Amino acid sequence: MATKEKLSNISIPKTKGIIAILTGGGDVPGLNPAIRAVTIRANREGYKVIGLRRGWAGITEIIRDIKADNSNCYEILSDNVVNKAGRTGGTFLHTSRTRPSHMSKSTVPEHLQGTYNAEMNDLTPEIIKNLEWLGVDYLVPIGGDDTLSYGVHLYKKGVKVVAIPKTMDNDVPGTDYCIGFSTCVTRTIQMTNTLRTSAGSHERIMVLEVFGRYAGFTAMLPTMAGSANRCVIPEYKFDIELLTKLLVEDRNQNPSKYSIVLVSEGAMFKGGEMIFTDSEKDAYGHAKLGGIGDVVSQKIKELSGKYNNGKTINIINQKLGYMVRGGDPDFLDSIVPMAYGNLALDLILKGVHGRIVVLQNGRYDNVPIDVVASSKKIVKLSDYNTERLRPYYHSFEMKPFLLMASDN
């Protein structure tokens, strides 16, 4: 794409090129440090950087008219802007789950509704024109497999894309680590340890619902670290009778008379399916998960007397949810995004695109971006004891740094 001297109504000097950054999907701590890393280095190397607002939504809604106010769609990123935000959580560019290739009639921007008026519309031609109008040479999407799958789509259409993986579920294929995962696990451990005092005081079983639609890493790692007695994950449909029996045994063997189970939001009962809050689906076809922790709590309470000499055990039921994704990033989610941002710039400076930056076997690298759409990353059942409903604790030699966070 040809470099422009003007971006909409904002004049900028000639540069080596223009790089656009966006953040899509759920927010996680570590996004702002990644944006900062790309911007600081790019500005120093003579590039200009645009922050596209609200994920794919901002670039979708641009009006290609120099007189139009597109300030809600993008902004020029300076060192001052990103330095201020770089120490904080969330994403100052905002985010969305917009999927430009699958936009319903009601979500098509008003100025495009005359052209795109089918029940479902592919606005990819407009995205490409908008990127060209802005003069974007390289696009850096930061997101999970949904956000990045559309990045793959654009790459196949000729857009120069360098991707950065983000998701607290840590389930983007091709990398051992995704931005947000460490803070999620850290917060889960902290909050579990905080809540255990109430569980012990009242001699209860505590059920904590955590993130994890298809992959159970955010339940497995805290359990392995000793925060919970058991965990149930999306990769294995669990028997509620067995879970109750184990938790009652754990409680009765504990001098403080309590036990804890971490329940992935995508976990399923044996013979059942995922539990959703309603039937409404997002742009990527995902219905909102929620409620498995409530159902597990109810069932455990109903069954507890069967394994506790006829005496029912009360439950503490808590959904950790947004408490683990809000706030500032921890150590890893400050360092890894910095490295990922610089890795992305290294590729751009070499004229390389169609790649995603990754961590593999403890080392930074990059792989073809197509890996995002070509495979799934889930917990290996060889790491999960299906009879004890908890991680295995054996054969740590030559394991990856995060133990069970590598590809299946």
N, C-alpha and C positions, 0 to 999 in steps of 0.2 A: 504494500500500500504506500502511496506517495505521502511524504511528510508535508504537512501544511504549515503555513506561517500563522494561521489563525485557527482557533478552536471556537466555533460558534462566534459569540460576540466578545471573546477574551483574546487579546493579542498576546502572542508569545514570540520570542526570537527564534531564529532557525536553530534546529538541533540535529543531533545524529538520528533522531527518530522519536516516536511517541509510543509509550507503553501504557496500556490500560490494565487496571487491576479491579477485580470485583470479588465480593464474598457472598456465597449463596448457602441456602439451607439453614440449619439451626446455628445459633450463635454458640461460640465456645471461647474460653480464655486462650489467648495466643494469636488471634486473628490480627489485632492491631500491631503486635511486634512483627508479624510477617509483612504487613503492609509497609511498616516503617523500614524494614530491612531492604525491601525492593526499592522503595522511593529514595532513601538516602544514597544508596550505591548508584542507582540510575542517574540521579541528578548530578552526582560527582563525575560520572562517566560521560555527561553531556546529553543525556536523554531528558525528555519531559515526561511526566507521569500524570495520567488522569485516573481518578478514582470514580468508577462507575457505581452509582448508588443503587441500593436495594437489589443486589444480585443481578439476575438477567433482566429484571424489570426496568432498570434505568436505561439500558441501551435499547430496550424495546420501545420506550415511550418518547425517545428523542424526536423532535420536529426539525427536519433538515431545512432550517431557515435561519440565517444569521441574525435576524431580528427577533427570533423566538426566545423566550426565557426557558432555557434548559437546565437551570440551576438545580432543579429537583432530580435531574438525571445524572449529572456528573459534576466533578470539581477538579481543578488543577491542584495537585498535591505538592506542597512545599516542605522543606525540612522542618520548618517551625510547626506546621500542622501535624505532621506524623510524629515528631518528637514528643509533642504534648500528649498524643493519644497512645503512643507506643508502650507505655507502662501499664495500661489499663486493660480490663477485660472487654468482652463483647467485640463489636465492630462499629467504628464510628461512620463507616460507609453504609451501615444498615444492611439488611438482608431480606430475602424473600424466597419462596419456593416456586417462582415463576419458571415455566418451561416453554420457551418461545415456539418450539415445534408443535406444541399441543395446547393451543389457547382457545378456550370456549368463546363463543360470540360475546358474552357479557364481559370478558376480561380483555378483549382487544382494545387498545387505546382509541380514544374517541376520534382522533384525526385519521385513523386507518379503517374505521368501521365501514366505510363505503366500499372499500376494496376487499376486506376480509370479513365476510358476513355469513360464512358457513357455521354449522353447529360446532365444528372443531377446525382450527386454522393453524397453518404453519407459517410463522412470521420470520423464518430464517432469512429469506431474501431481504427483508427490511433490516435485520440485524447486520448483515454484511454491508448493506448500503450505509447504514449509520456509522459503522466502524470506519468505512472508507471516507465518509464525510468528515469525521473527526481526525482523519489522518493517522489512525492507529496502525502501527507496524507490528507490534506484538501484544498479545492478550494473555494476561496471567489470572486465570480463575482460581480461587481458593475455595475448596469445598469438599463434600463427600461424593460418593459414587453417583448420586443423582445430579448434582450440579456439574460434576466433571463429565458425566456421560453426554451432556449437551456440548461441553467443550470438545469432546471427541467428534461429535457431529459437525461442529464448525471447522475443526481441523481437516476433516475429510472434504469439506467444501472449499478449502484453500486458505483458511485463516491460520496465521502463525500463532500457535498456542503452546504455552509452557505452563503446566499445572502444578499446584501445590495441594497436597492431601490434608483434609481437615475432617474430623468427626470424633466425638467423644466415644463412640462405639468401637473405634479403631478397626473398622472393617473395610477400608478401601484396599482393594487387591494390589499386590506389587510392592507394598511397603510394610515394614515391621511397626512403623509408628505414624500416627496421624495427629495433627495439632489438636489439642484439647483432651486427649486421653489421660495424660498424667494428672492434670488438675482434677479431672472427674474421679479418678481412682483415689487420689489424695483426699478429696472432699468426702467421698463415700466412707473411707476409713475414719476420718475425723468425726463425721456425723454419727456413724455407727457407734463409735466409742463414747460419744456424748450421750446418745440415747440409751446406752446399755445401763446407765445408772438408774433410770426409771424402770427398765425391765427387771433389774435386780431388786429394786426396792419393793416392787409389787409381785415378784416371783412369777413373771409372765413369760410367754413366748413372744418374741418380737419378729414381725414380718416387715421387711423393707423392700419396696419396689424400686428398682433402679433402671436406668436406660439400657437398651439392647434389643432392637427389633428382631434382627436375624442372627446376631452374634452375641455370645455371652461373656465377652472379655471383661466387661465392667462389673460383672458379678463374680467371675472366677478369681481375678487378681486380688480384690479385697479379702475374699474368703481364704485364699492361699496365704495372705498376710496375717491371718488370724482374727479378722474382724467378725467373722460369722462362723457358725458351726456347719451350716449347709448352704448350698445355693442351687437354684433350678434355672436352666438356661434354654434358649430357643432350640438348640441343636438336639435336645433329647426330651421327649414327652414323659413327664414324671408321674409316678403313682402317688396320689395324695395320702393314701393309707401308709405307705412306706415313709413318706416325708414326715407325717405326724408321729409315727412310731419313733423315728430317729430323733426328732426334736424333743419329744417327751423324755426319752432316755438321756439326751444331752442336758436337759433342764434338771432332771433328778440327780444326775451325777455331778452337777455344778454346785459347789458350796453356797453360791449366791442364788441358786434356784431360778435360773433363767437360761434361755437359749435363743439363738438368732438365725434367721434364714434370709438370704438375699434372693429376690425374685426378679429376673429379667422381665421387662415389660412385654417381651415377645414369647415368654415361656408358655407352654401348653400342657394341659392335663392329658394323661394317657386317654386316647380316644376322642380328644377335643381339639379345638382350634384356637387361634389367637382371640383375645378379647378386645373389642373396640368400644370407644366411648359413643360413637354414632356411625352411621353409614356413609357420611360425607368423606370424599377422598380429595387429596391434594393433587397438584398438577402432575405428579409422578405416579399417581394411582395408589398412594398409600392412605388408608383410613387411619384416623388417629387412635393409637393404642392407649389403653388405660383401664384399670379395673382388675387386672389379674391379682394384684396384691390384696384387694378387698375380698375377692372370692376365695383365695388361699386362706386368708385370715378366718373367714367364716367357716370354711370346711375344717380347718385345724381345730377350731374351738369345738365344733360339733363332734369331732372324732376323738378329741383328747382324752375324754373319760375312759374310752375303751382301752387305752394304754396307761392309765393313771389310776388304777383301782376304782374306777367309776367316778372319779372327781374331775369335773371340767376345769380346764386351765384357761384363764383369760388371756387376751391377746393385745399387744400394742401393734398397731398397724400404721405405717408411715410411708408415704410416697416421697422419695427424695427429689425427684424431678428437677425443676429449675434451680434448686439450691446448689446442685453440683456443677451447673454450667454458668452460673453468674459469678461476678467478682473478678479479682485480678488473677493472672496466670501464675502458676507455681514455677519452680526453677526450670524444669524441662520444657514447659510451655512458654518460657521466655527465651531459652537458648535454641531449641530446635527450630522455631519459626525464623529466628535470625539467620540460622544456617540455611534453611530452605529458601529464604528470600535471596540470599547471596548465591546459592546454587542456581536459582532461576536466572539471575543476572549473568552468571558465568556462561550459561547456555546461550542467552541472547547475544552476549558479546561475541560469541563464536558463530553466530548466525544459525544456531541449532534450534529447532522447534519440533512440535509433535512429541514432546517428552513430559514426564511427570517426575519431579524430584522425590527421592525416597531415602529411607534408612533400611539397609539390609545387612543382617549379621553384624550390627554394631558400626557400620560404616555408611557414610553418605554417598549417594549415587543417583543415577537417573535411569529410567526405563521408558519404553514406548508408551505413550498415553493410552493406546488401545487396550492395555491390560485392565483398565478401569471397567470396560464393558465385556471383557472376555472370560472373566472368572468370578468366583465368590470367595470371600475370606471369612471363615467361621472357625469356631473352636473345634479342634480335633477331638473326637470322642476317646482317643487313646490318652488324652490328658484329663478326662473326666471319669470319675468312678461312679458308674451308673447304679451300683448297689449301695453306695454310701452317700450319693448325691453331694459330692464335693470333689475338688481337684485331687489328682494323684500327687503324691510327694515322693517321687523317685526319679532316678536317672537325670540329675541336673547337669551332669557333665556335658559340655559343648552345646548346651541349650542357648538360644538367643537371649539377649539382655533382658527382654520382657517375658521370658520363659515360654509363654504360650501365645505370643502375639504375632507369630509369623504365619505365612500363608498356609492354607490347607493343601 
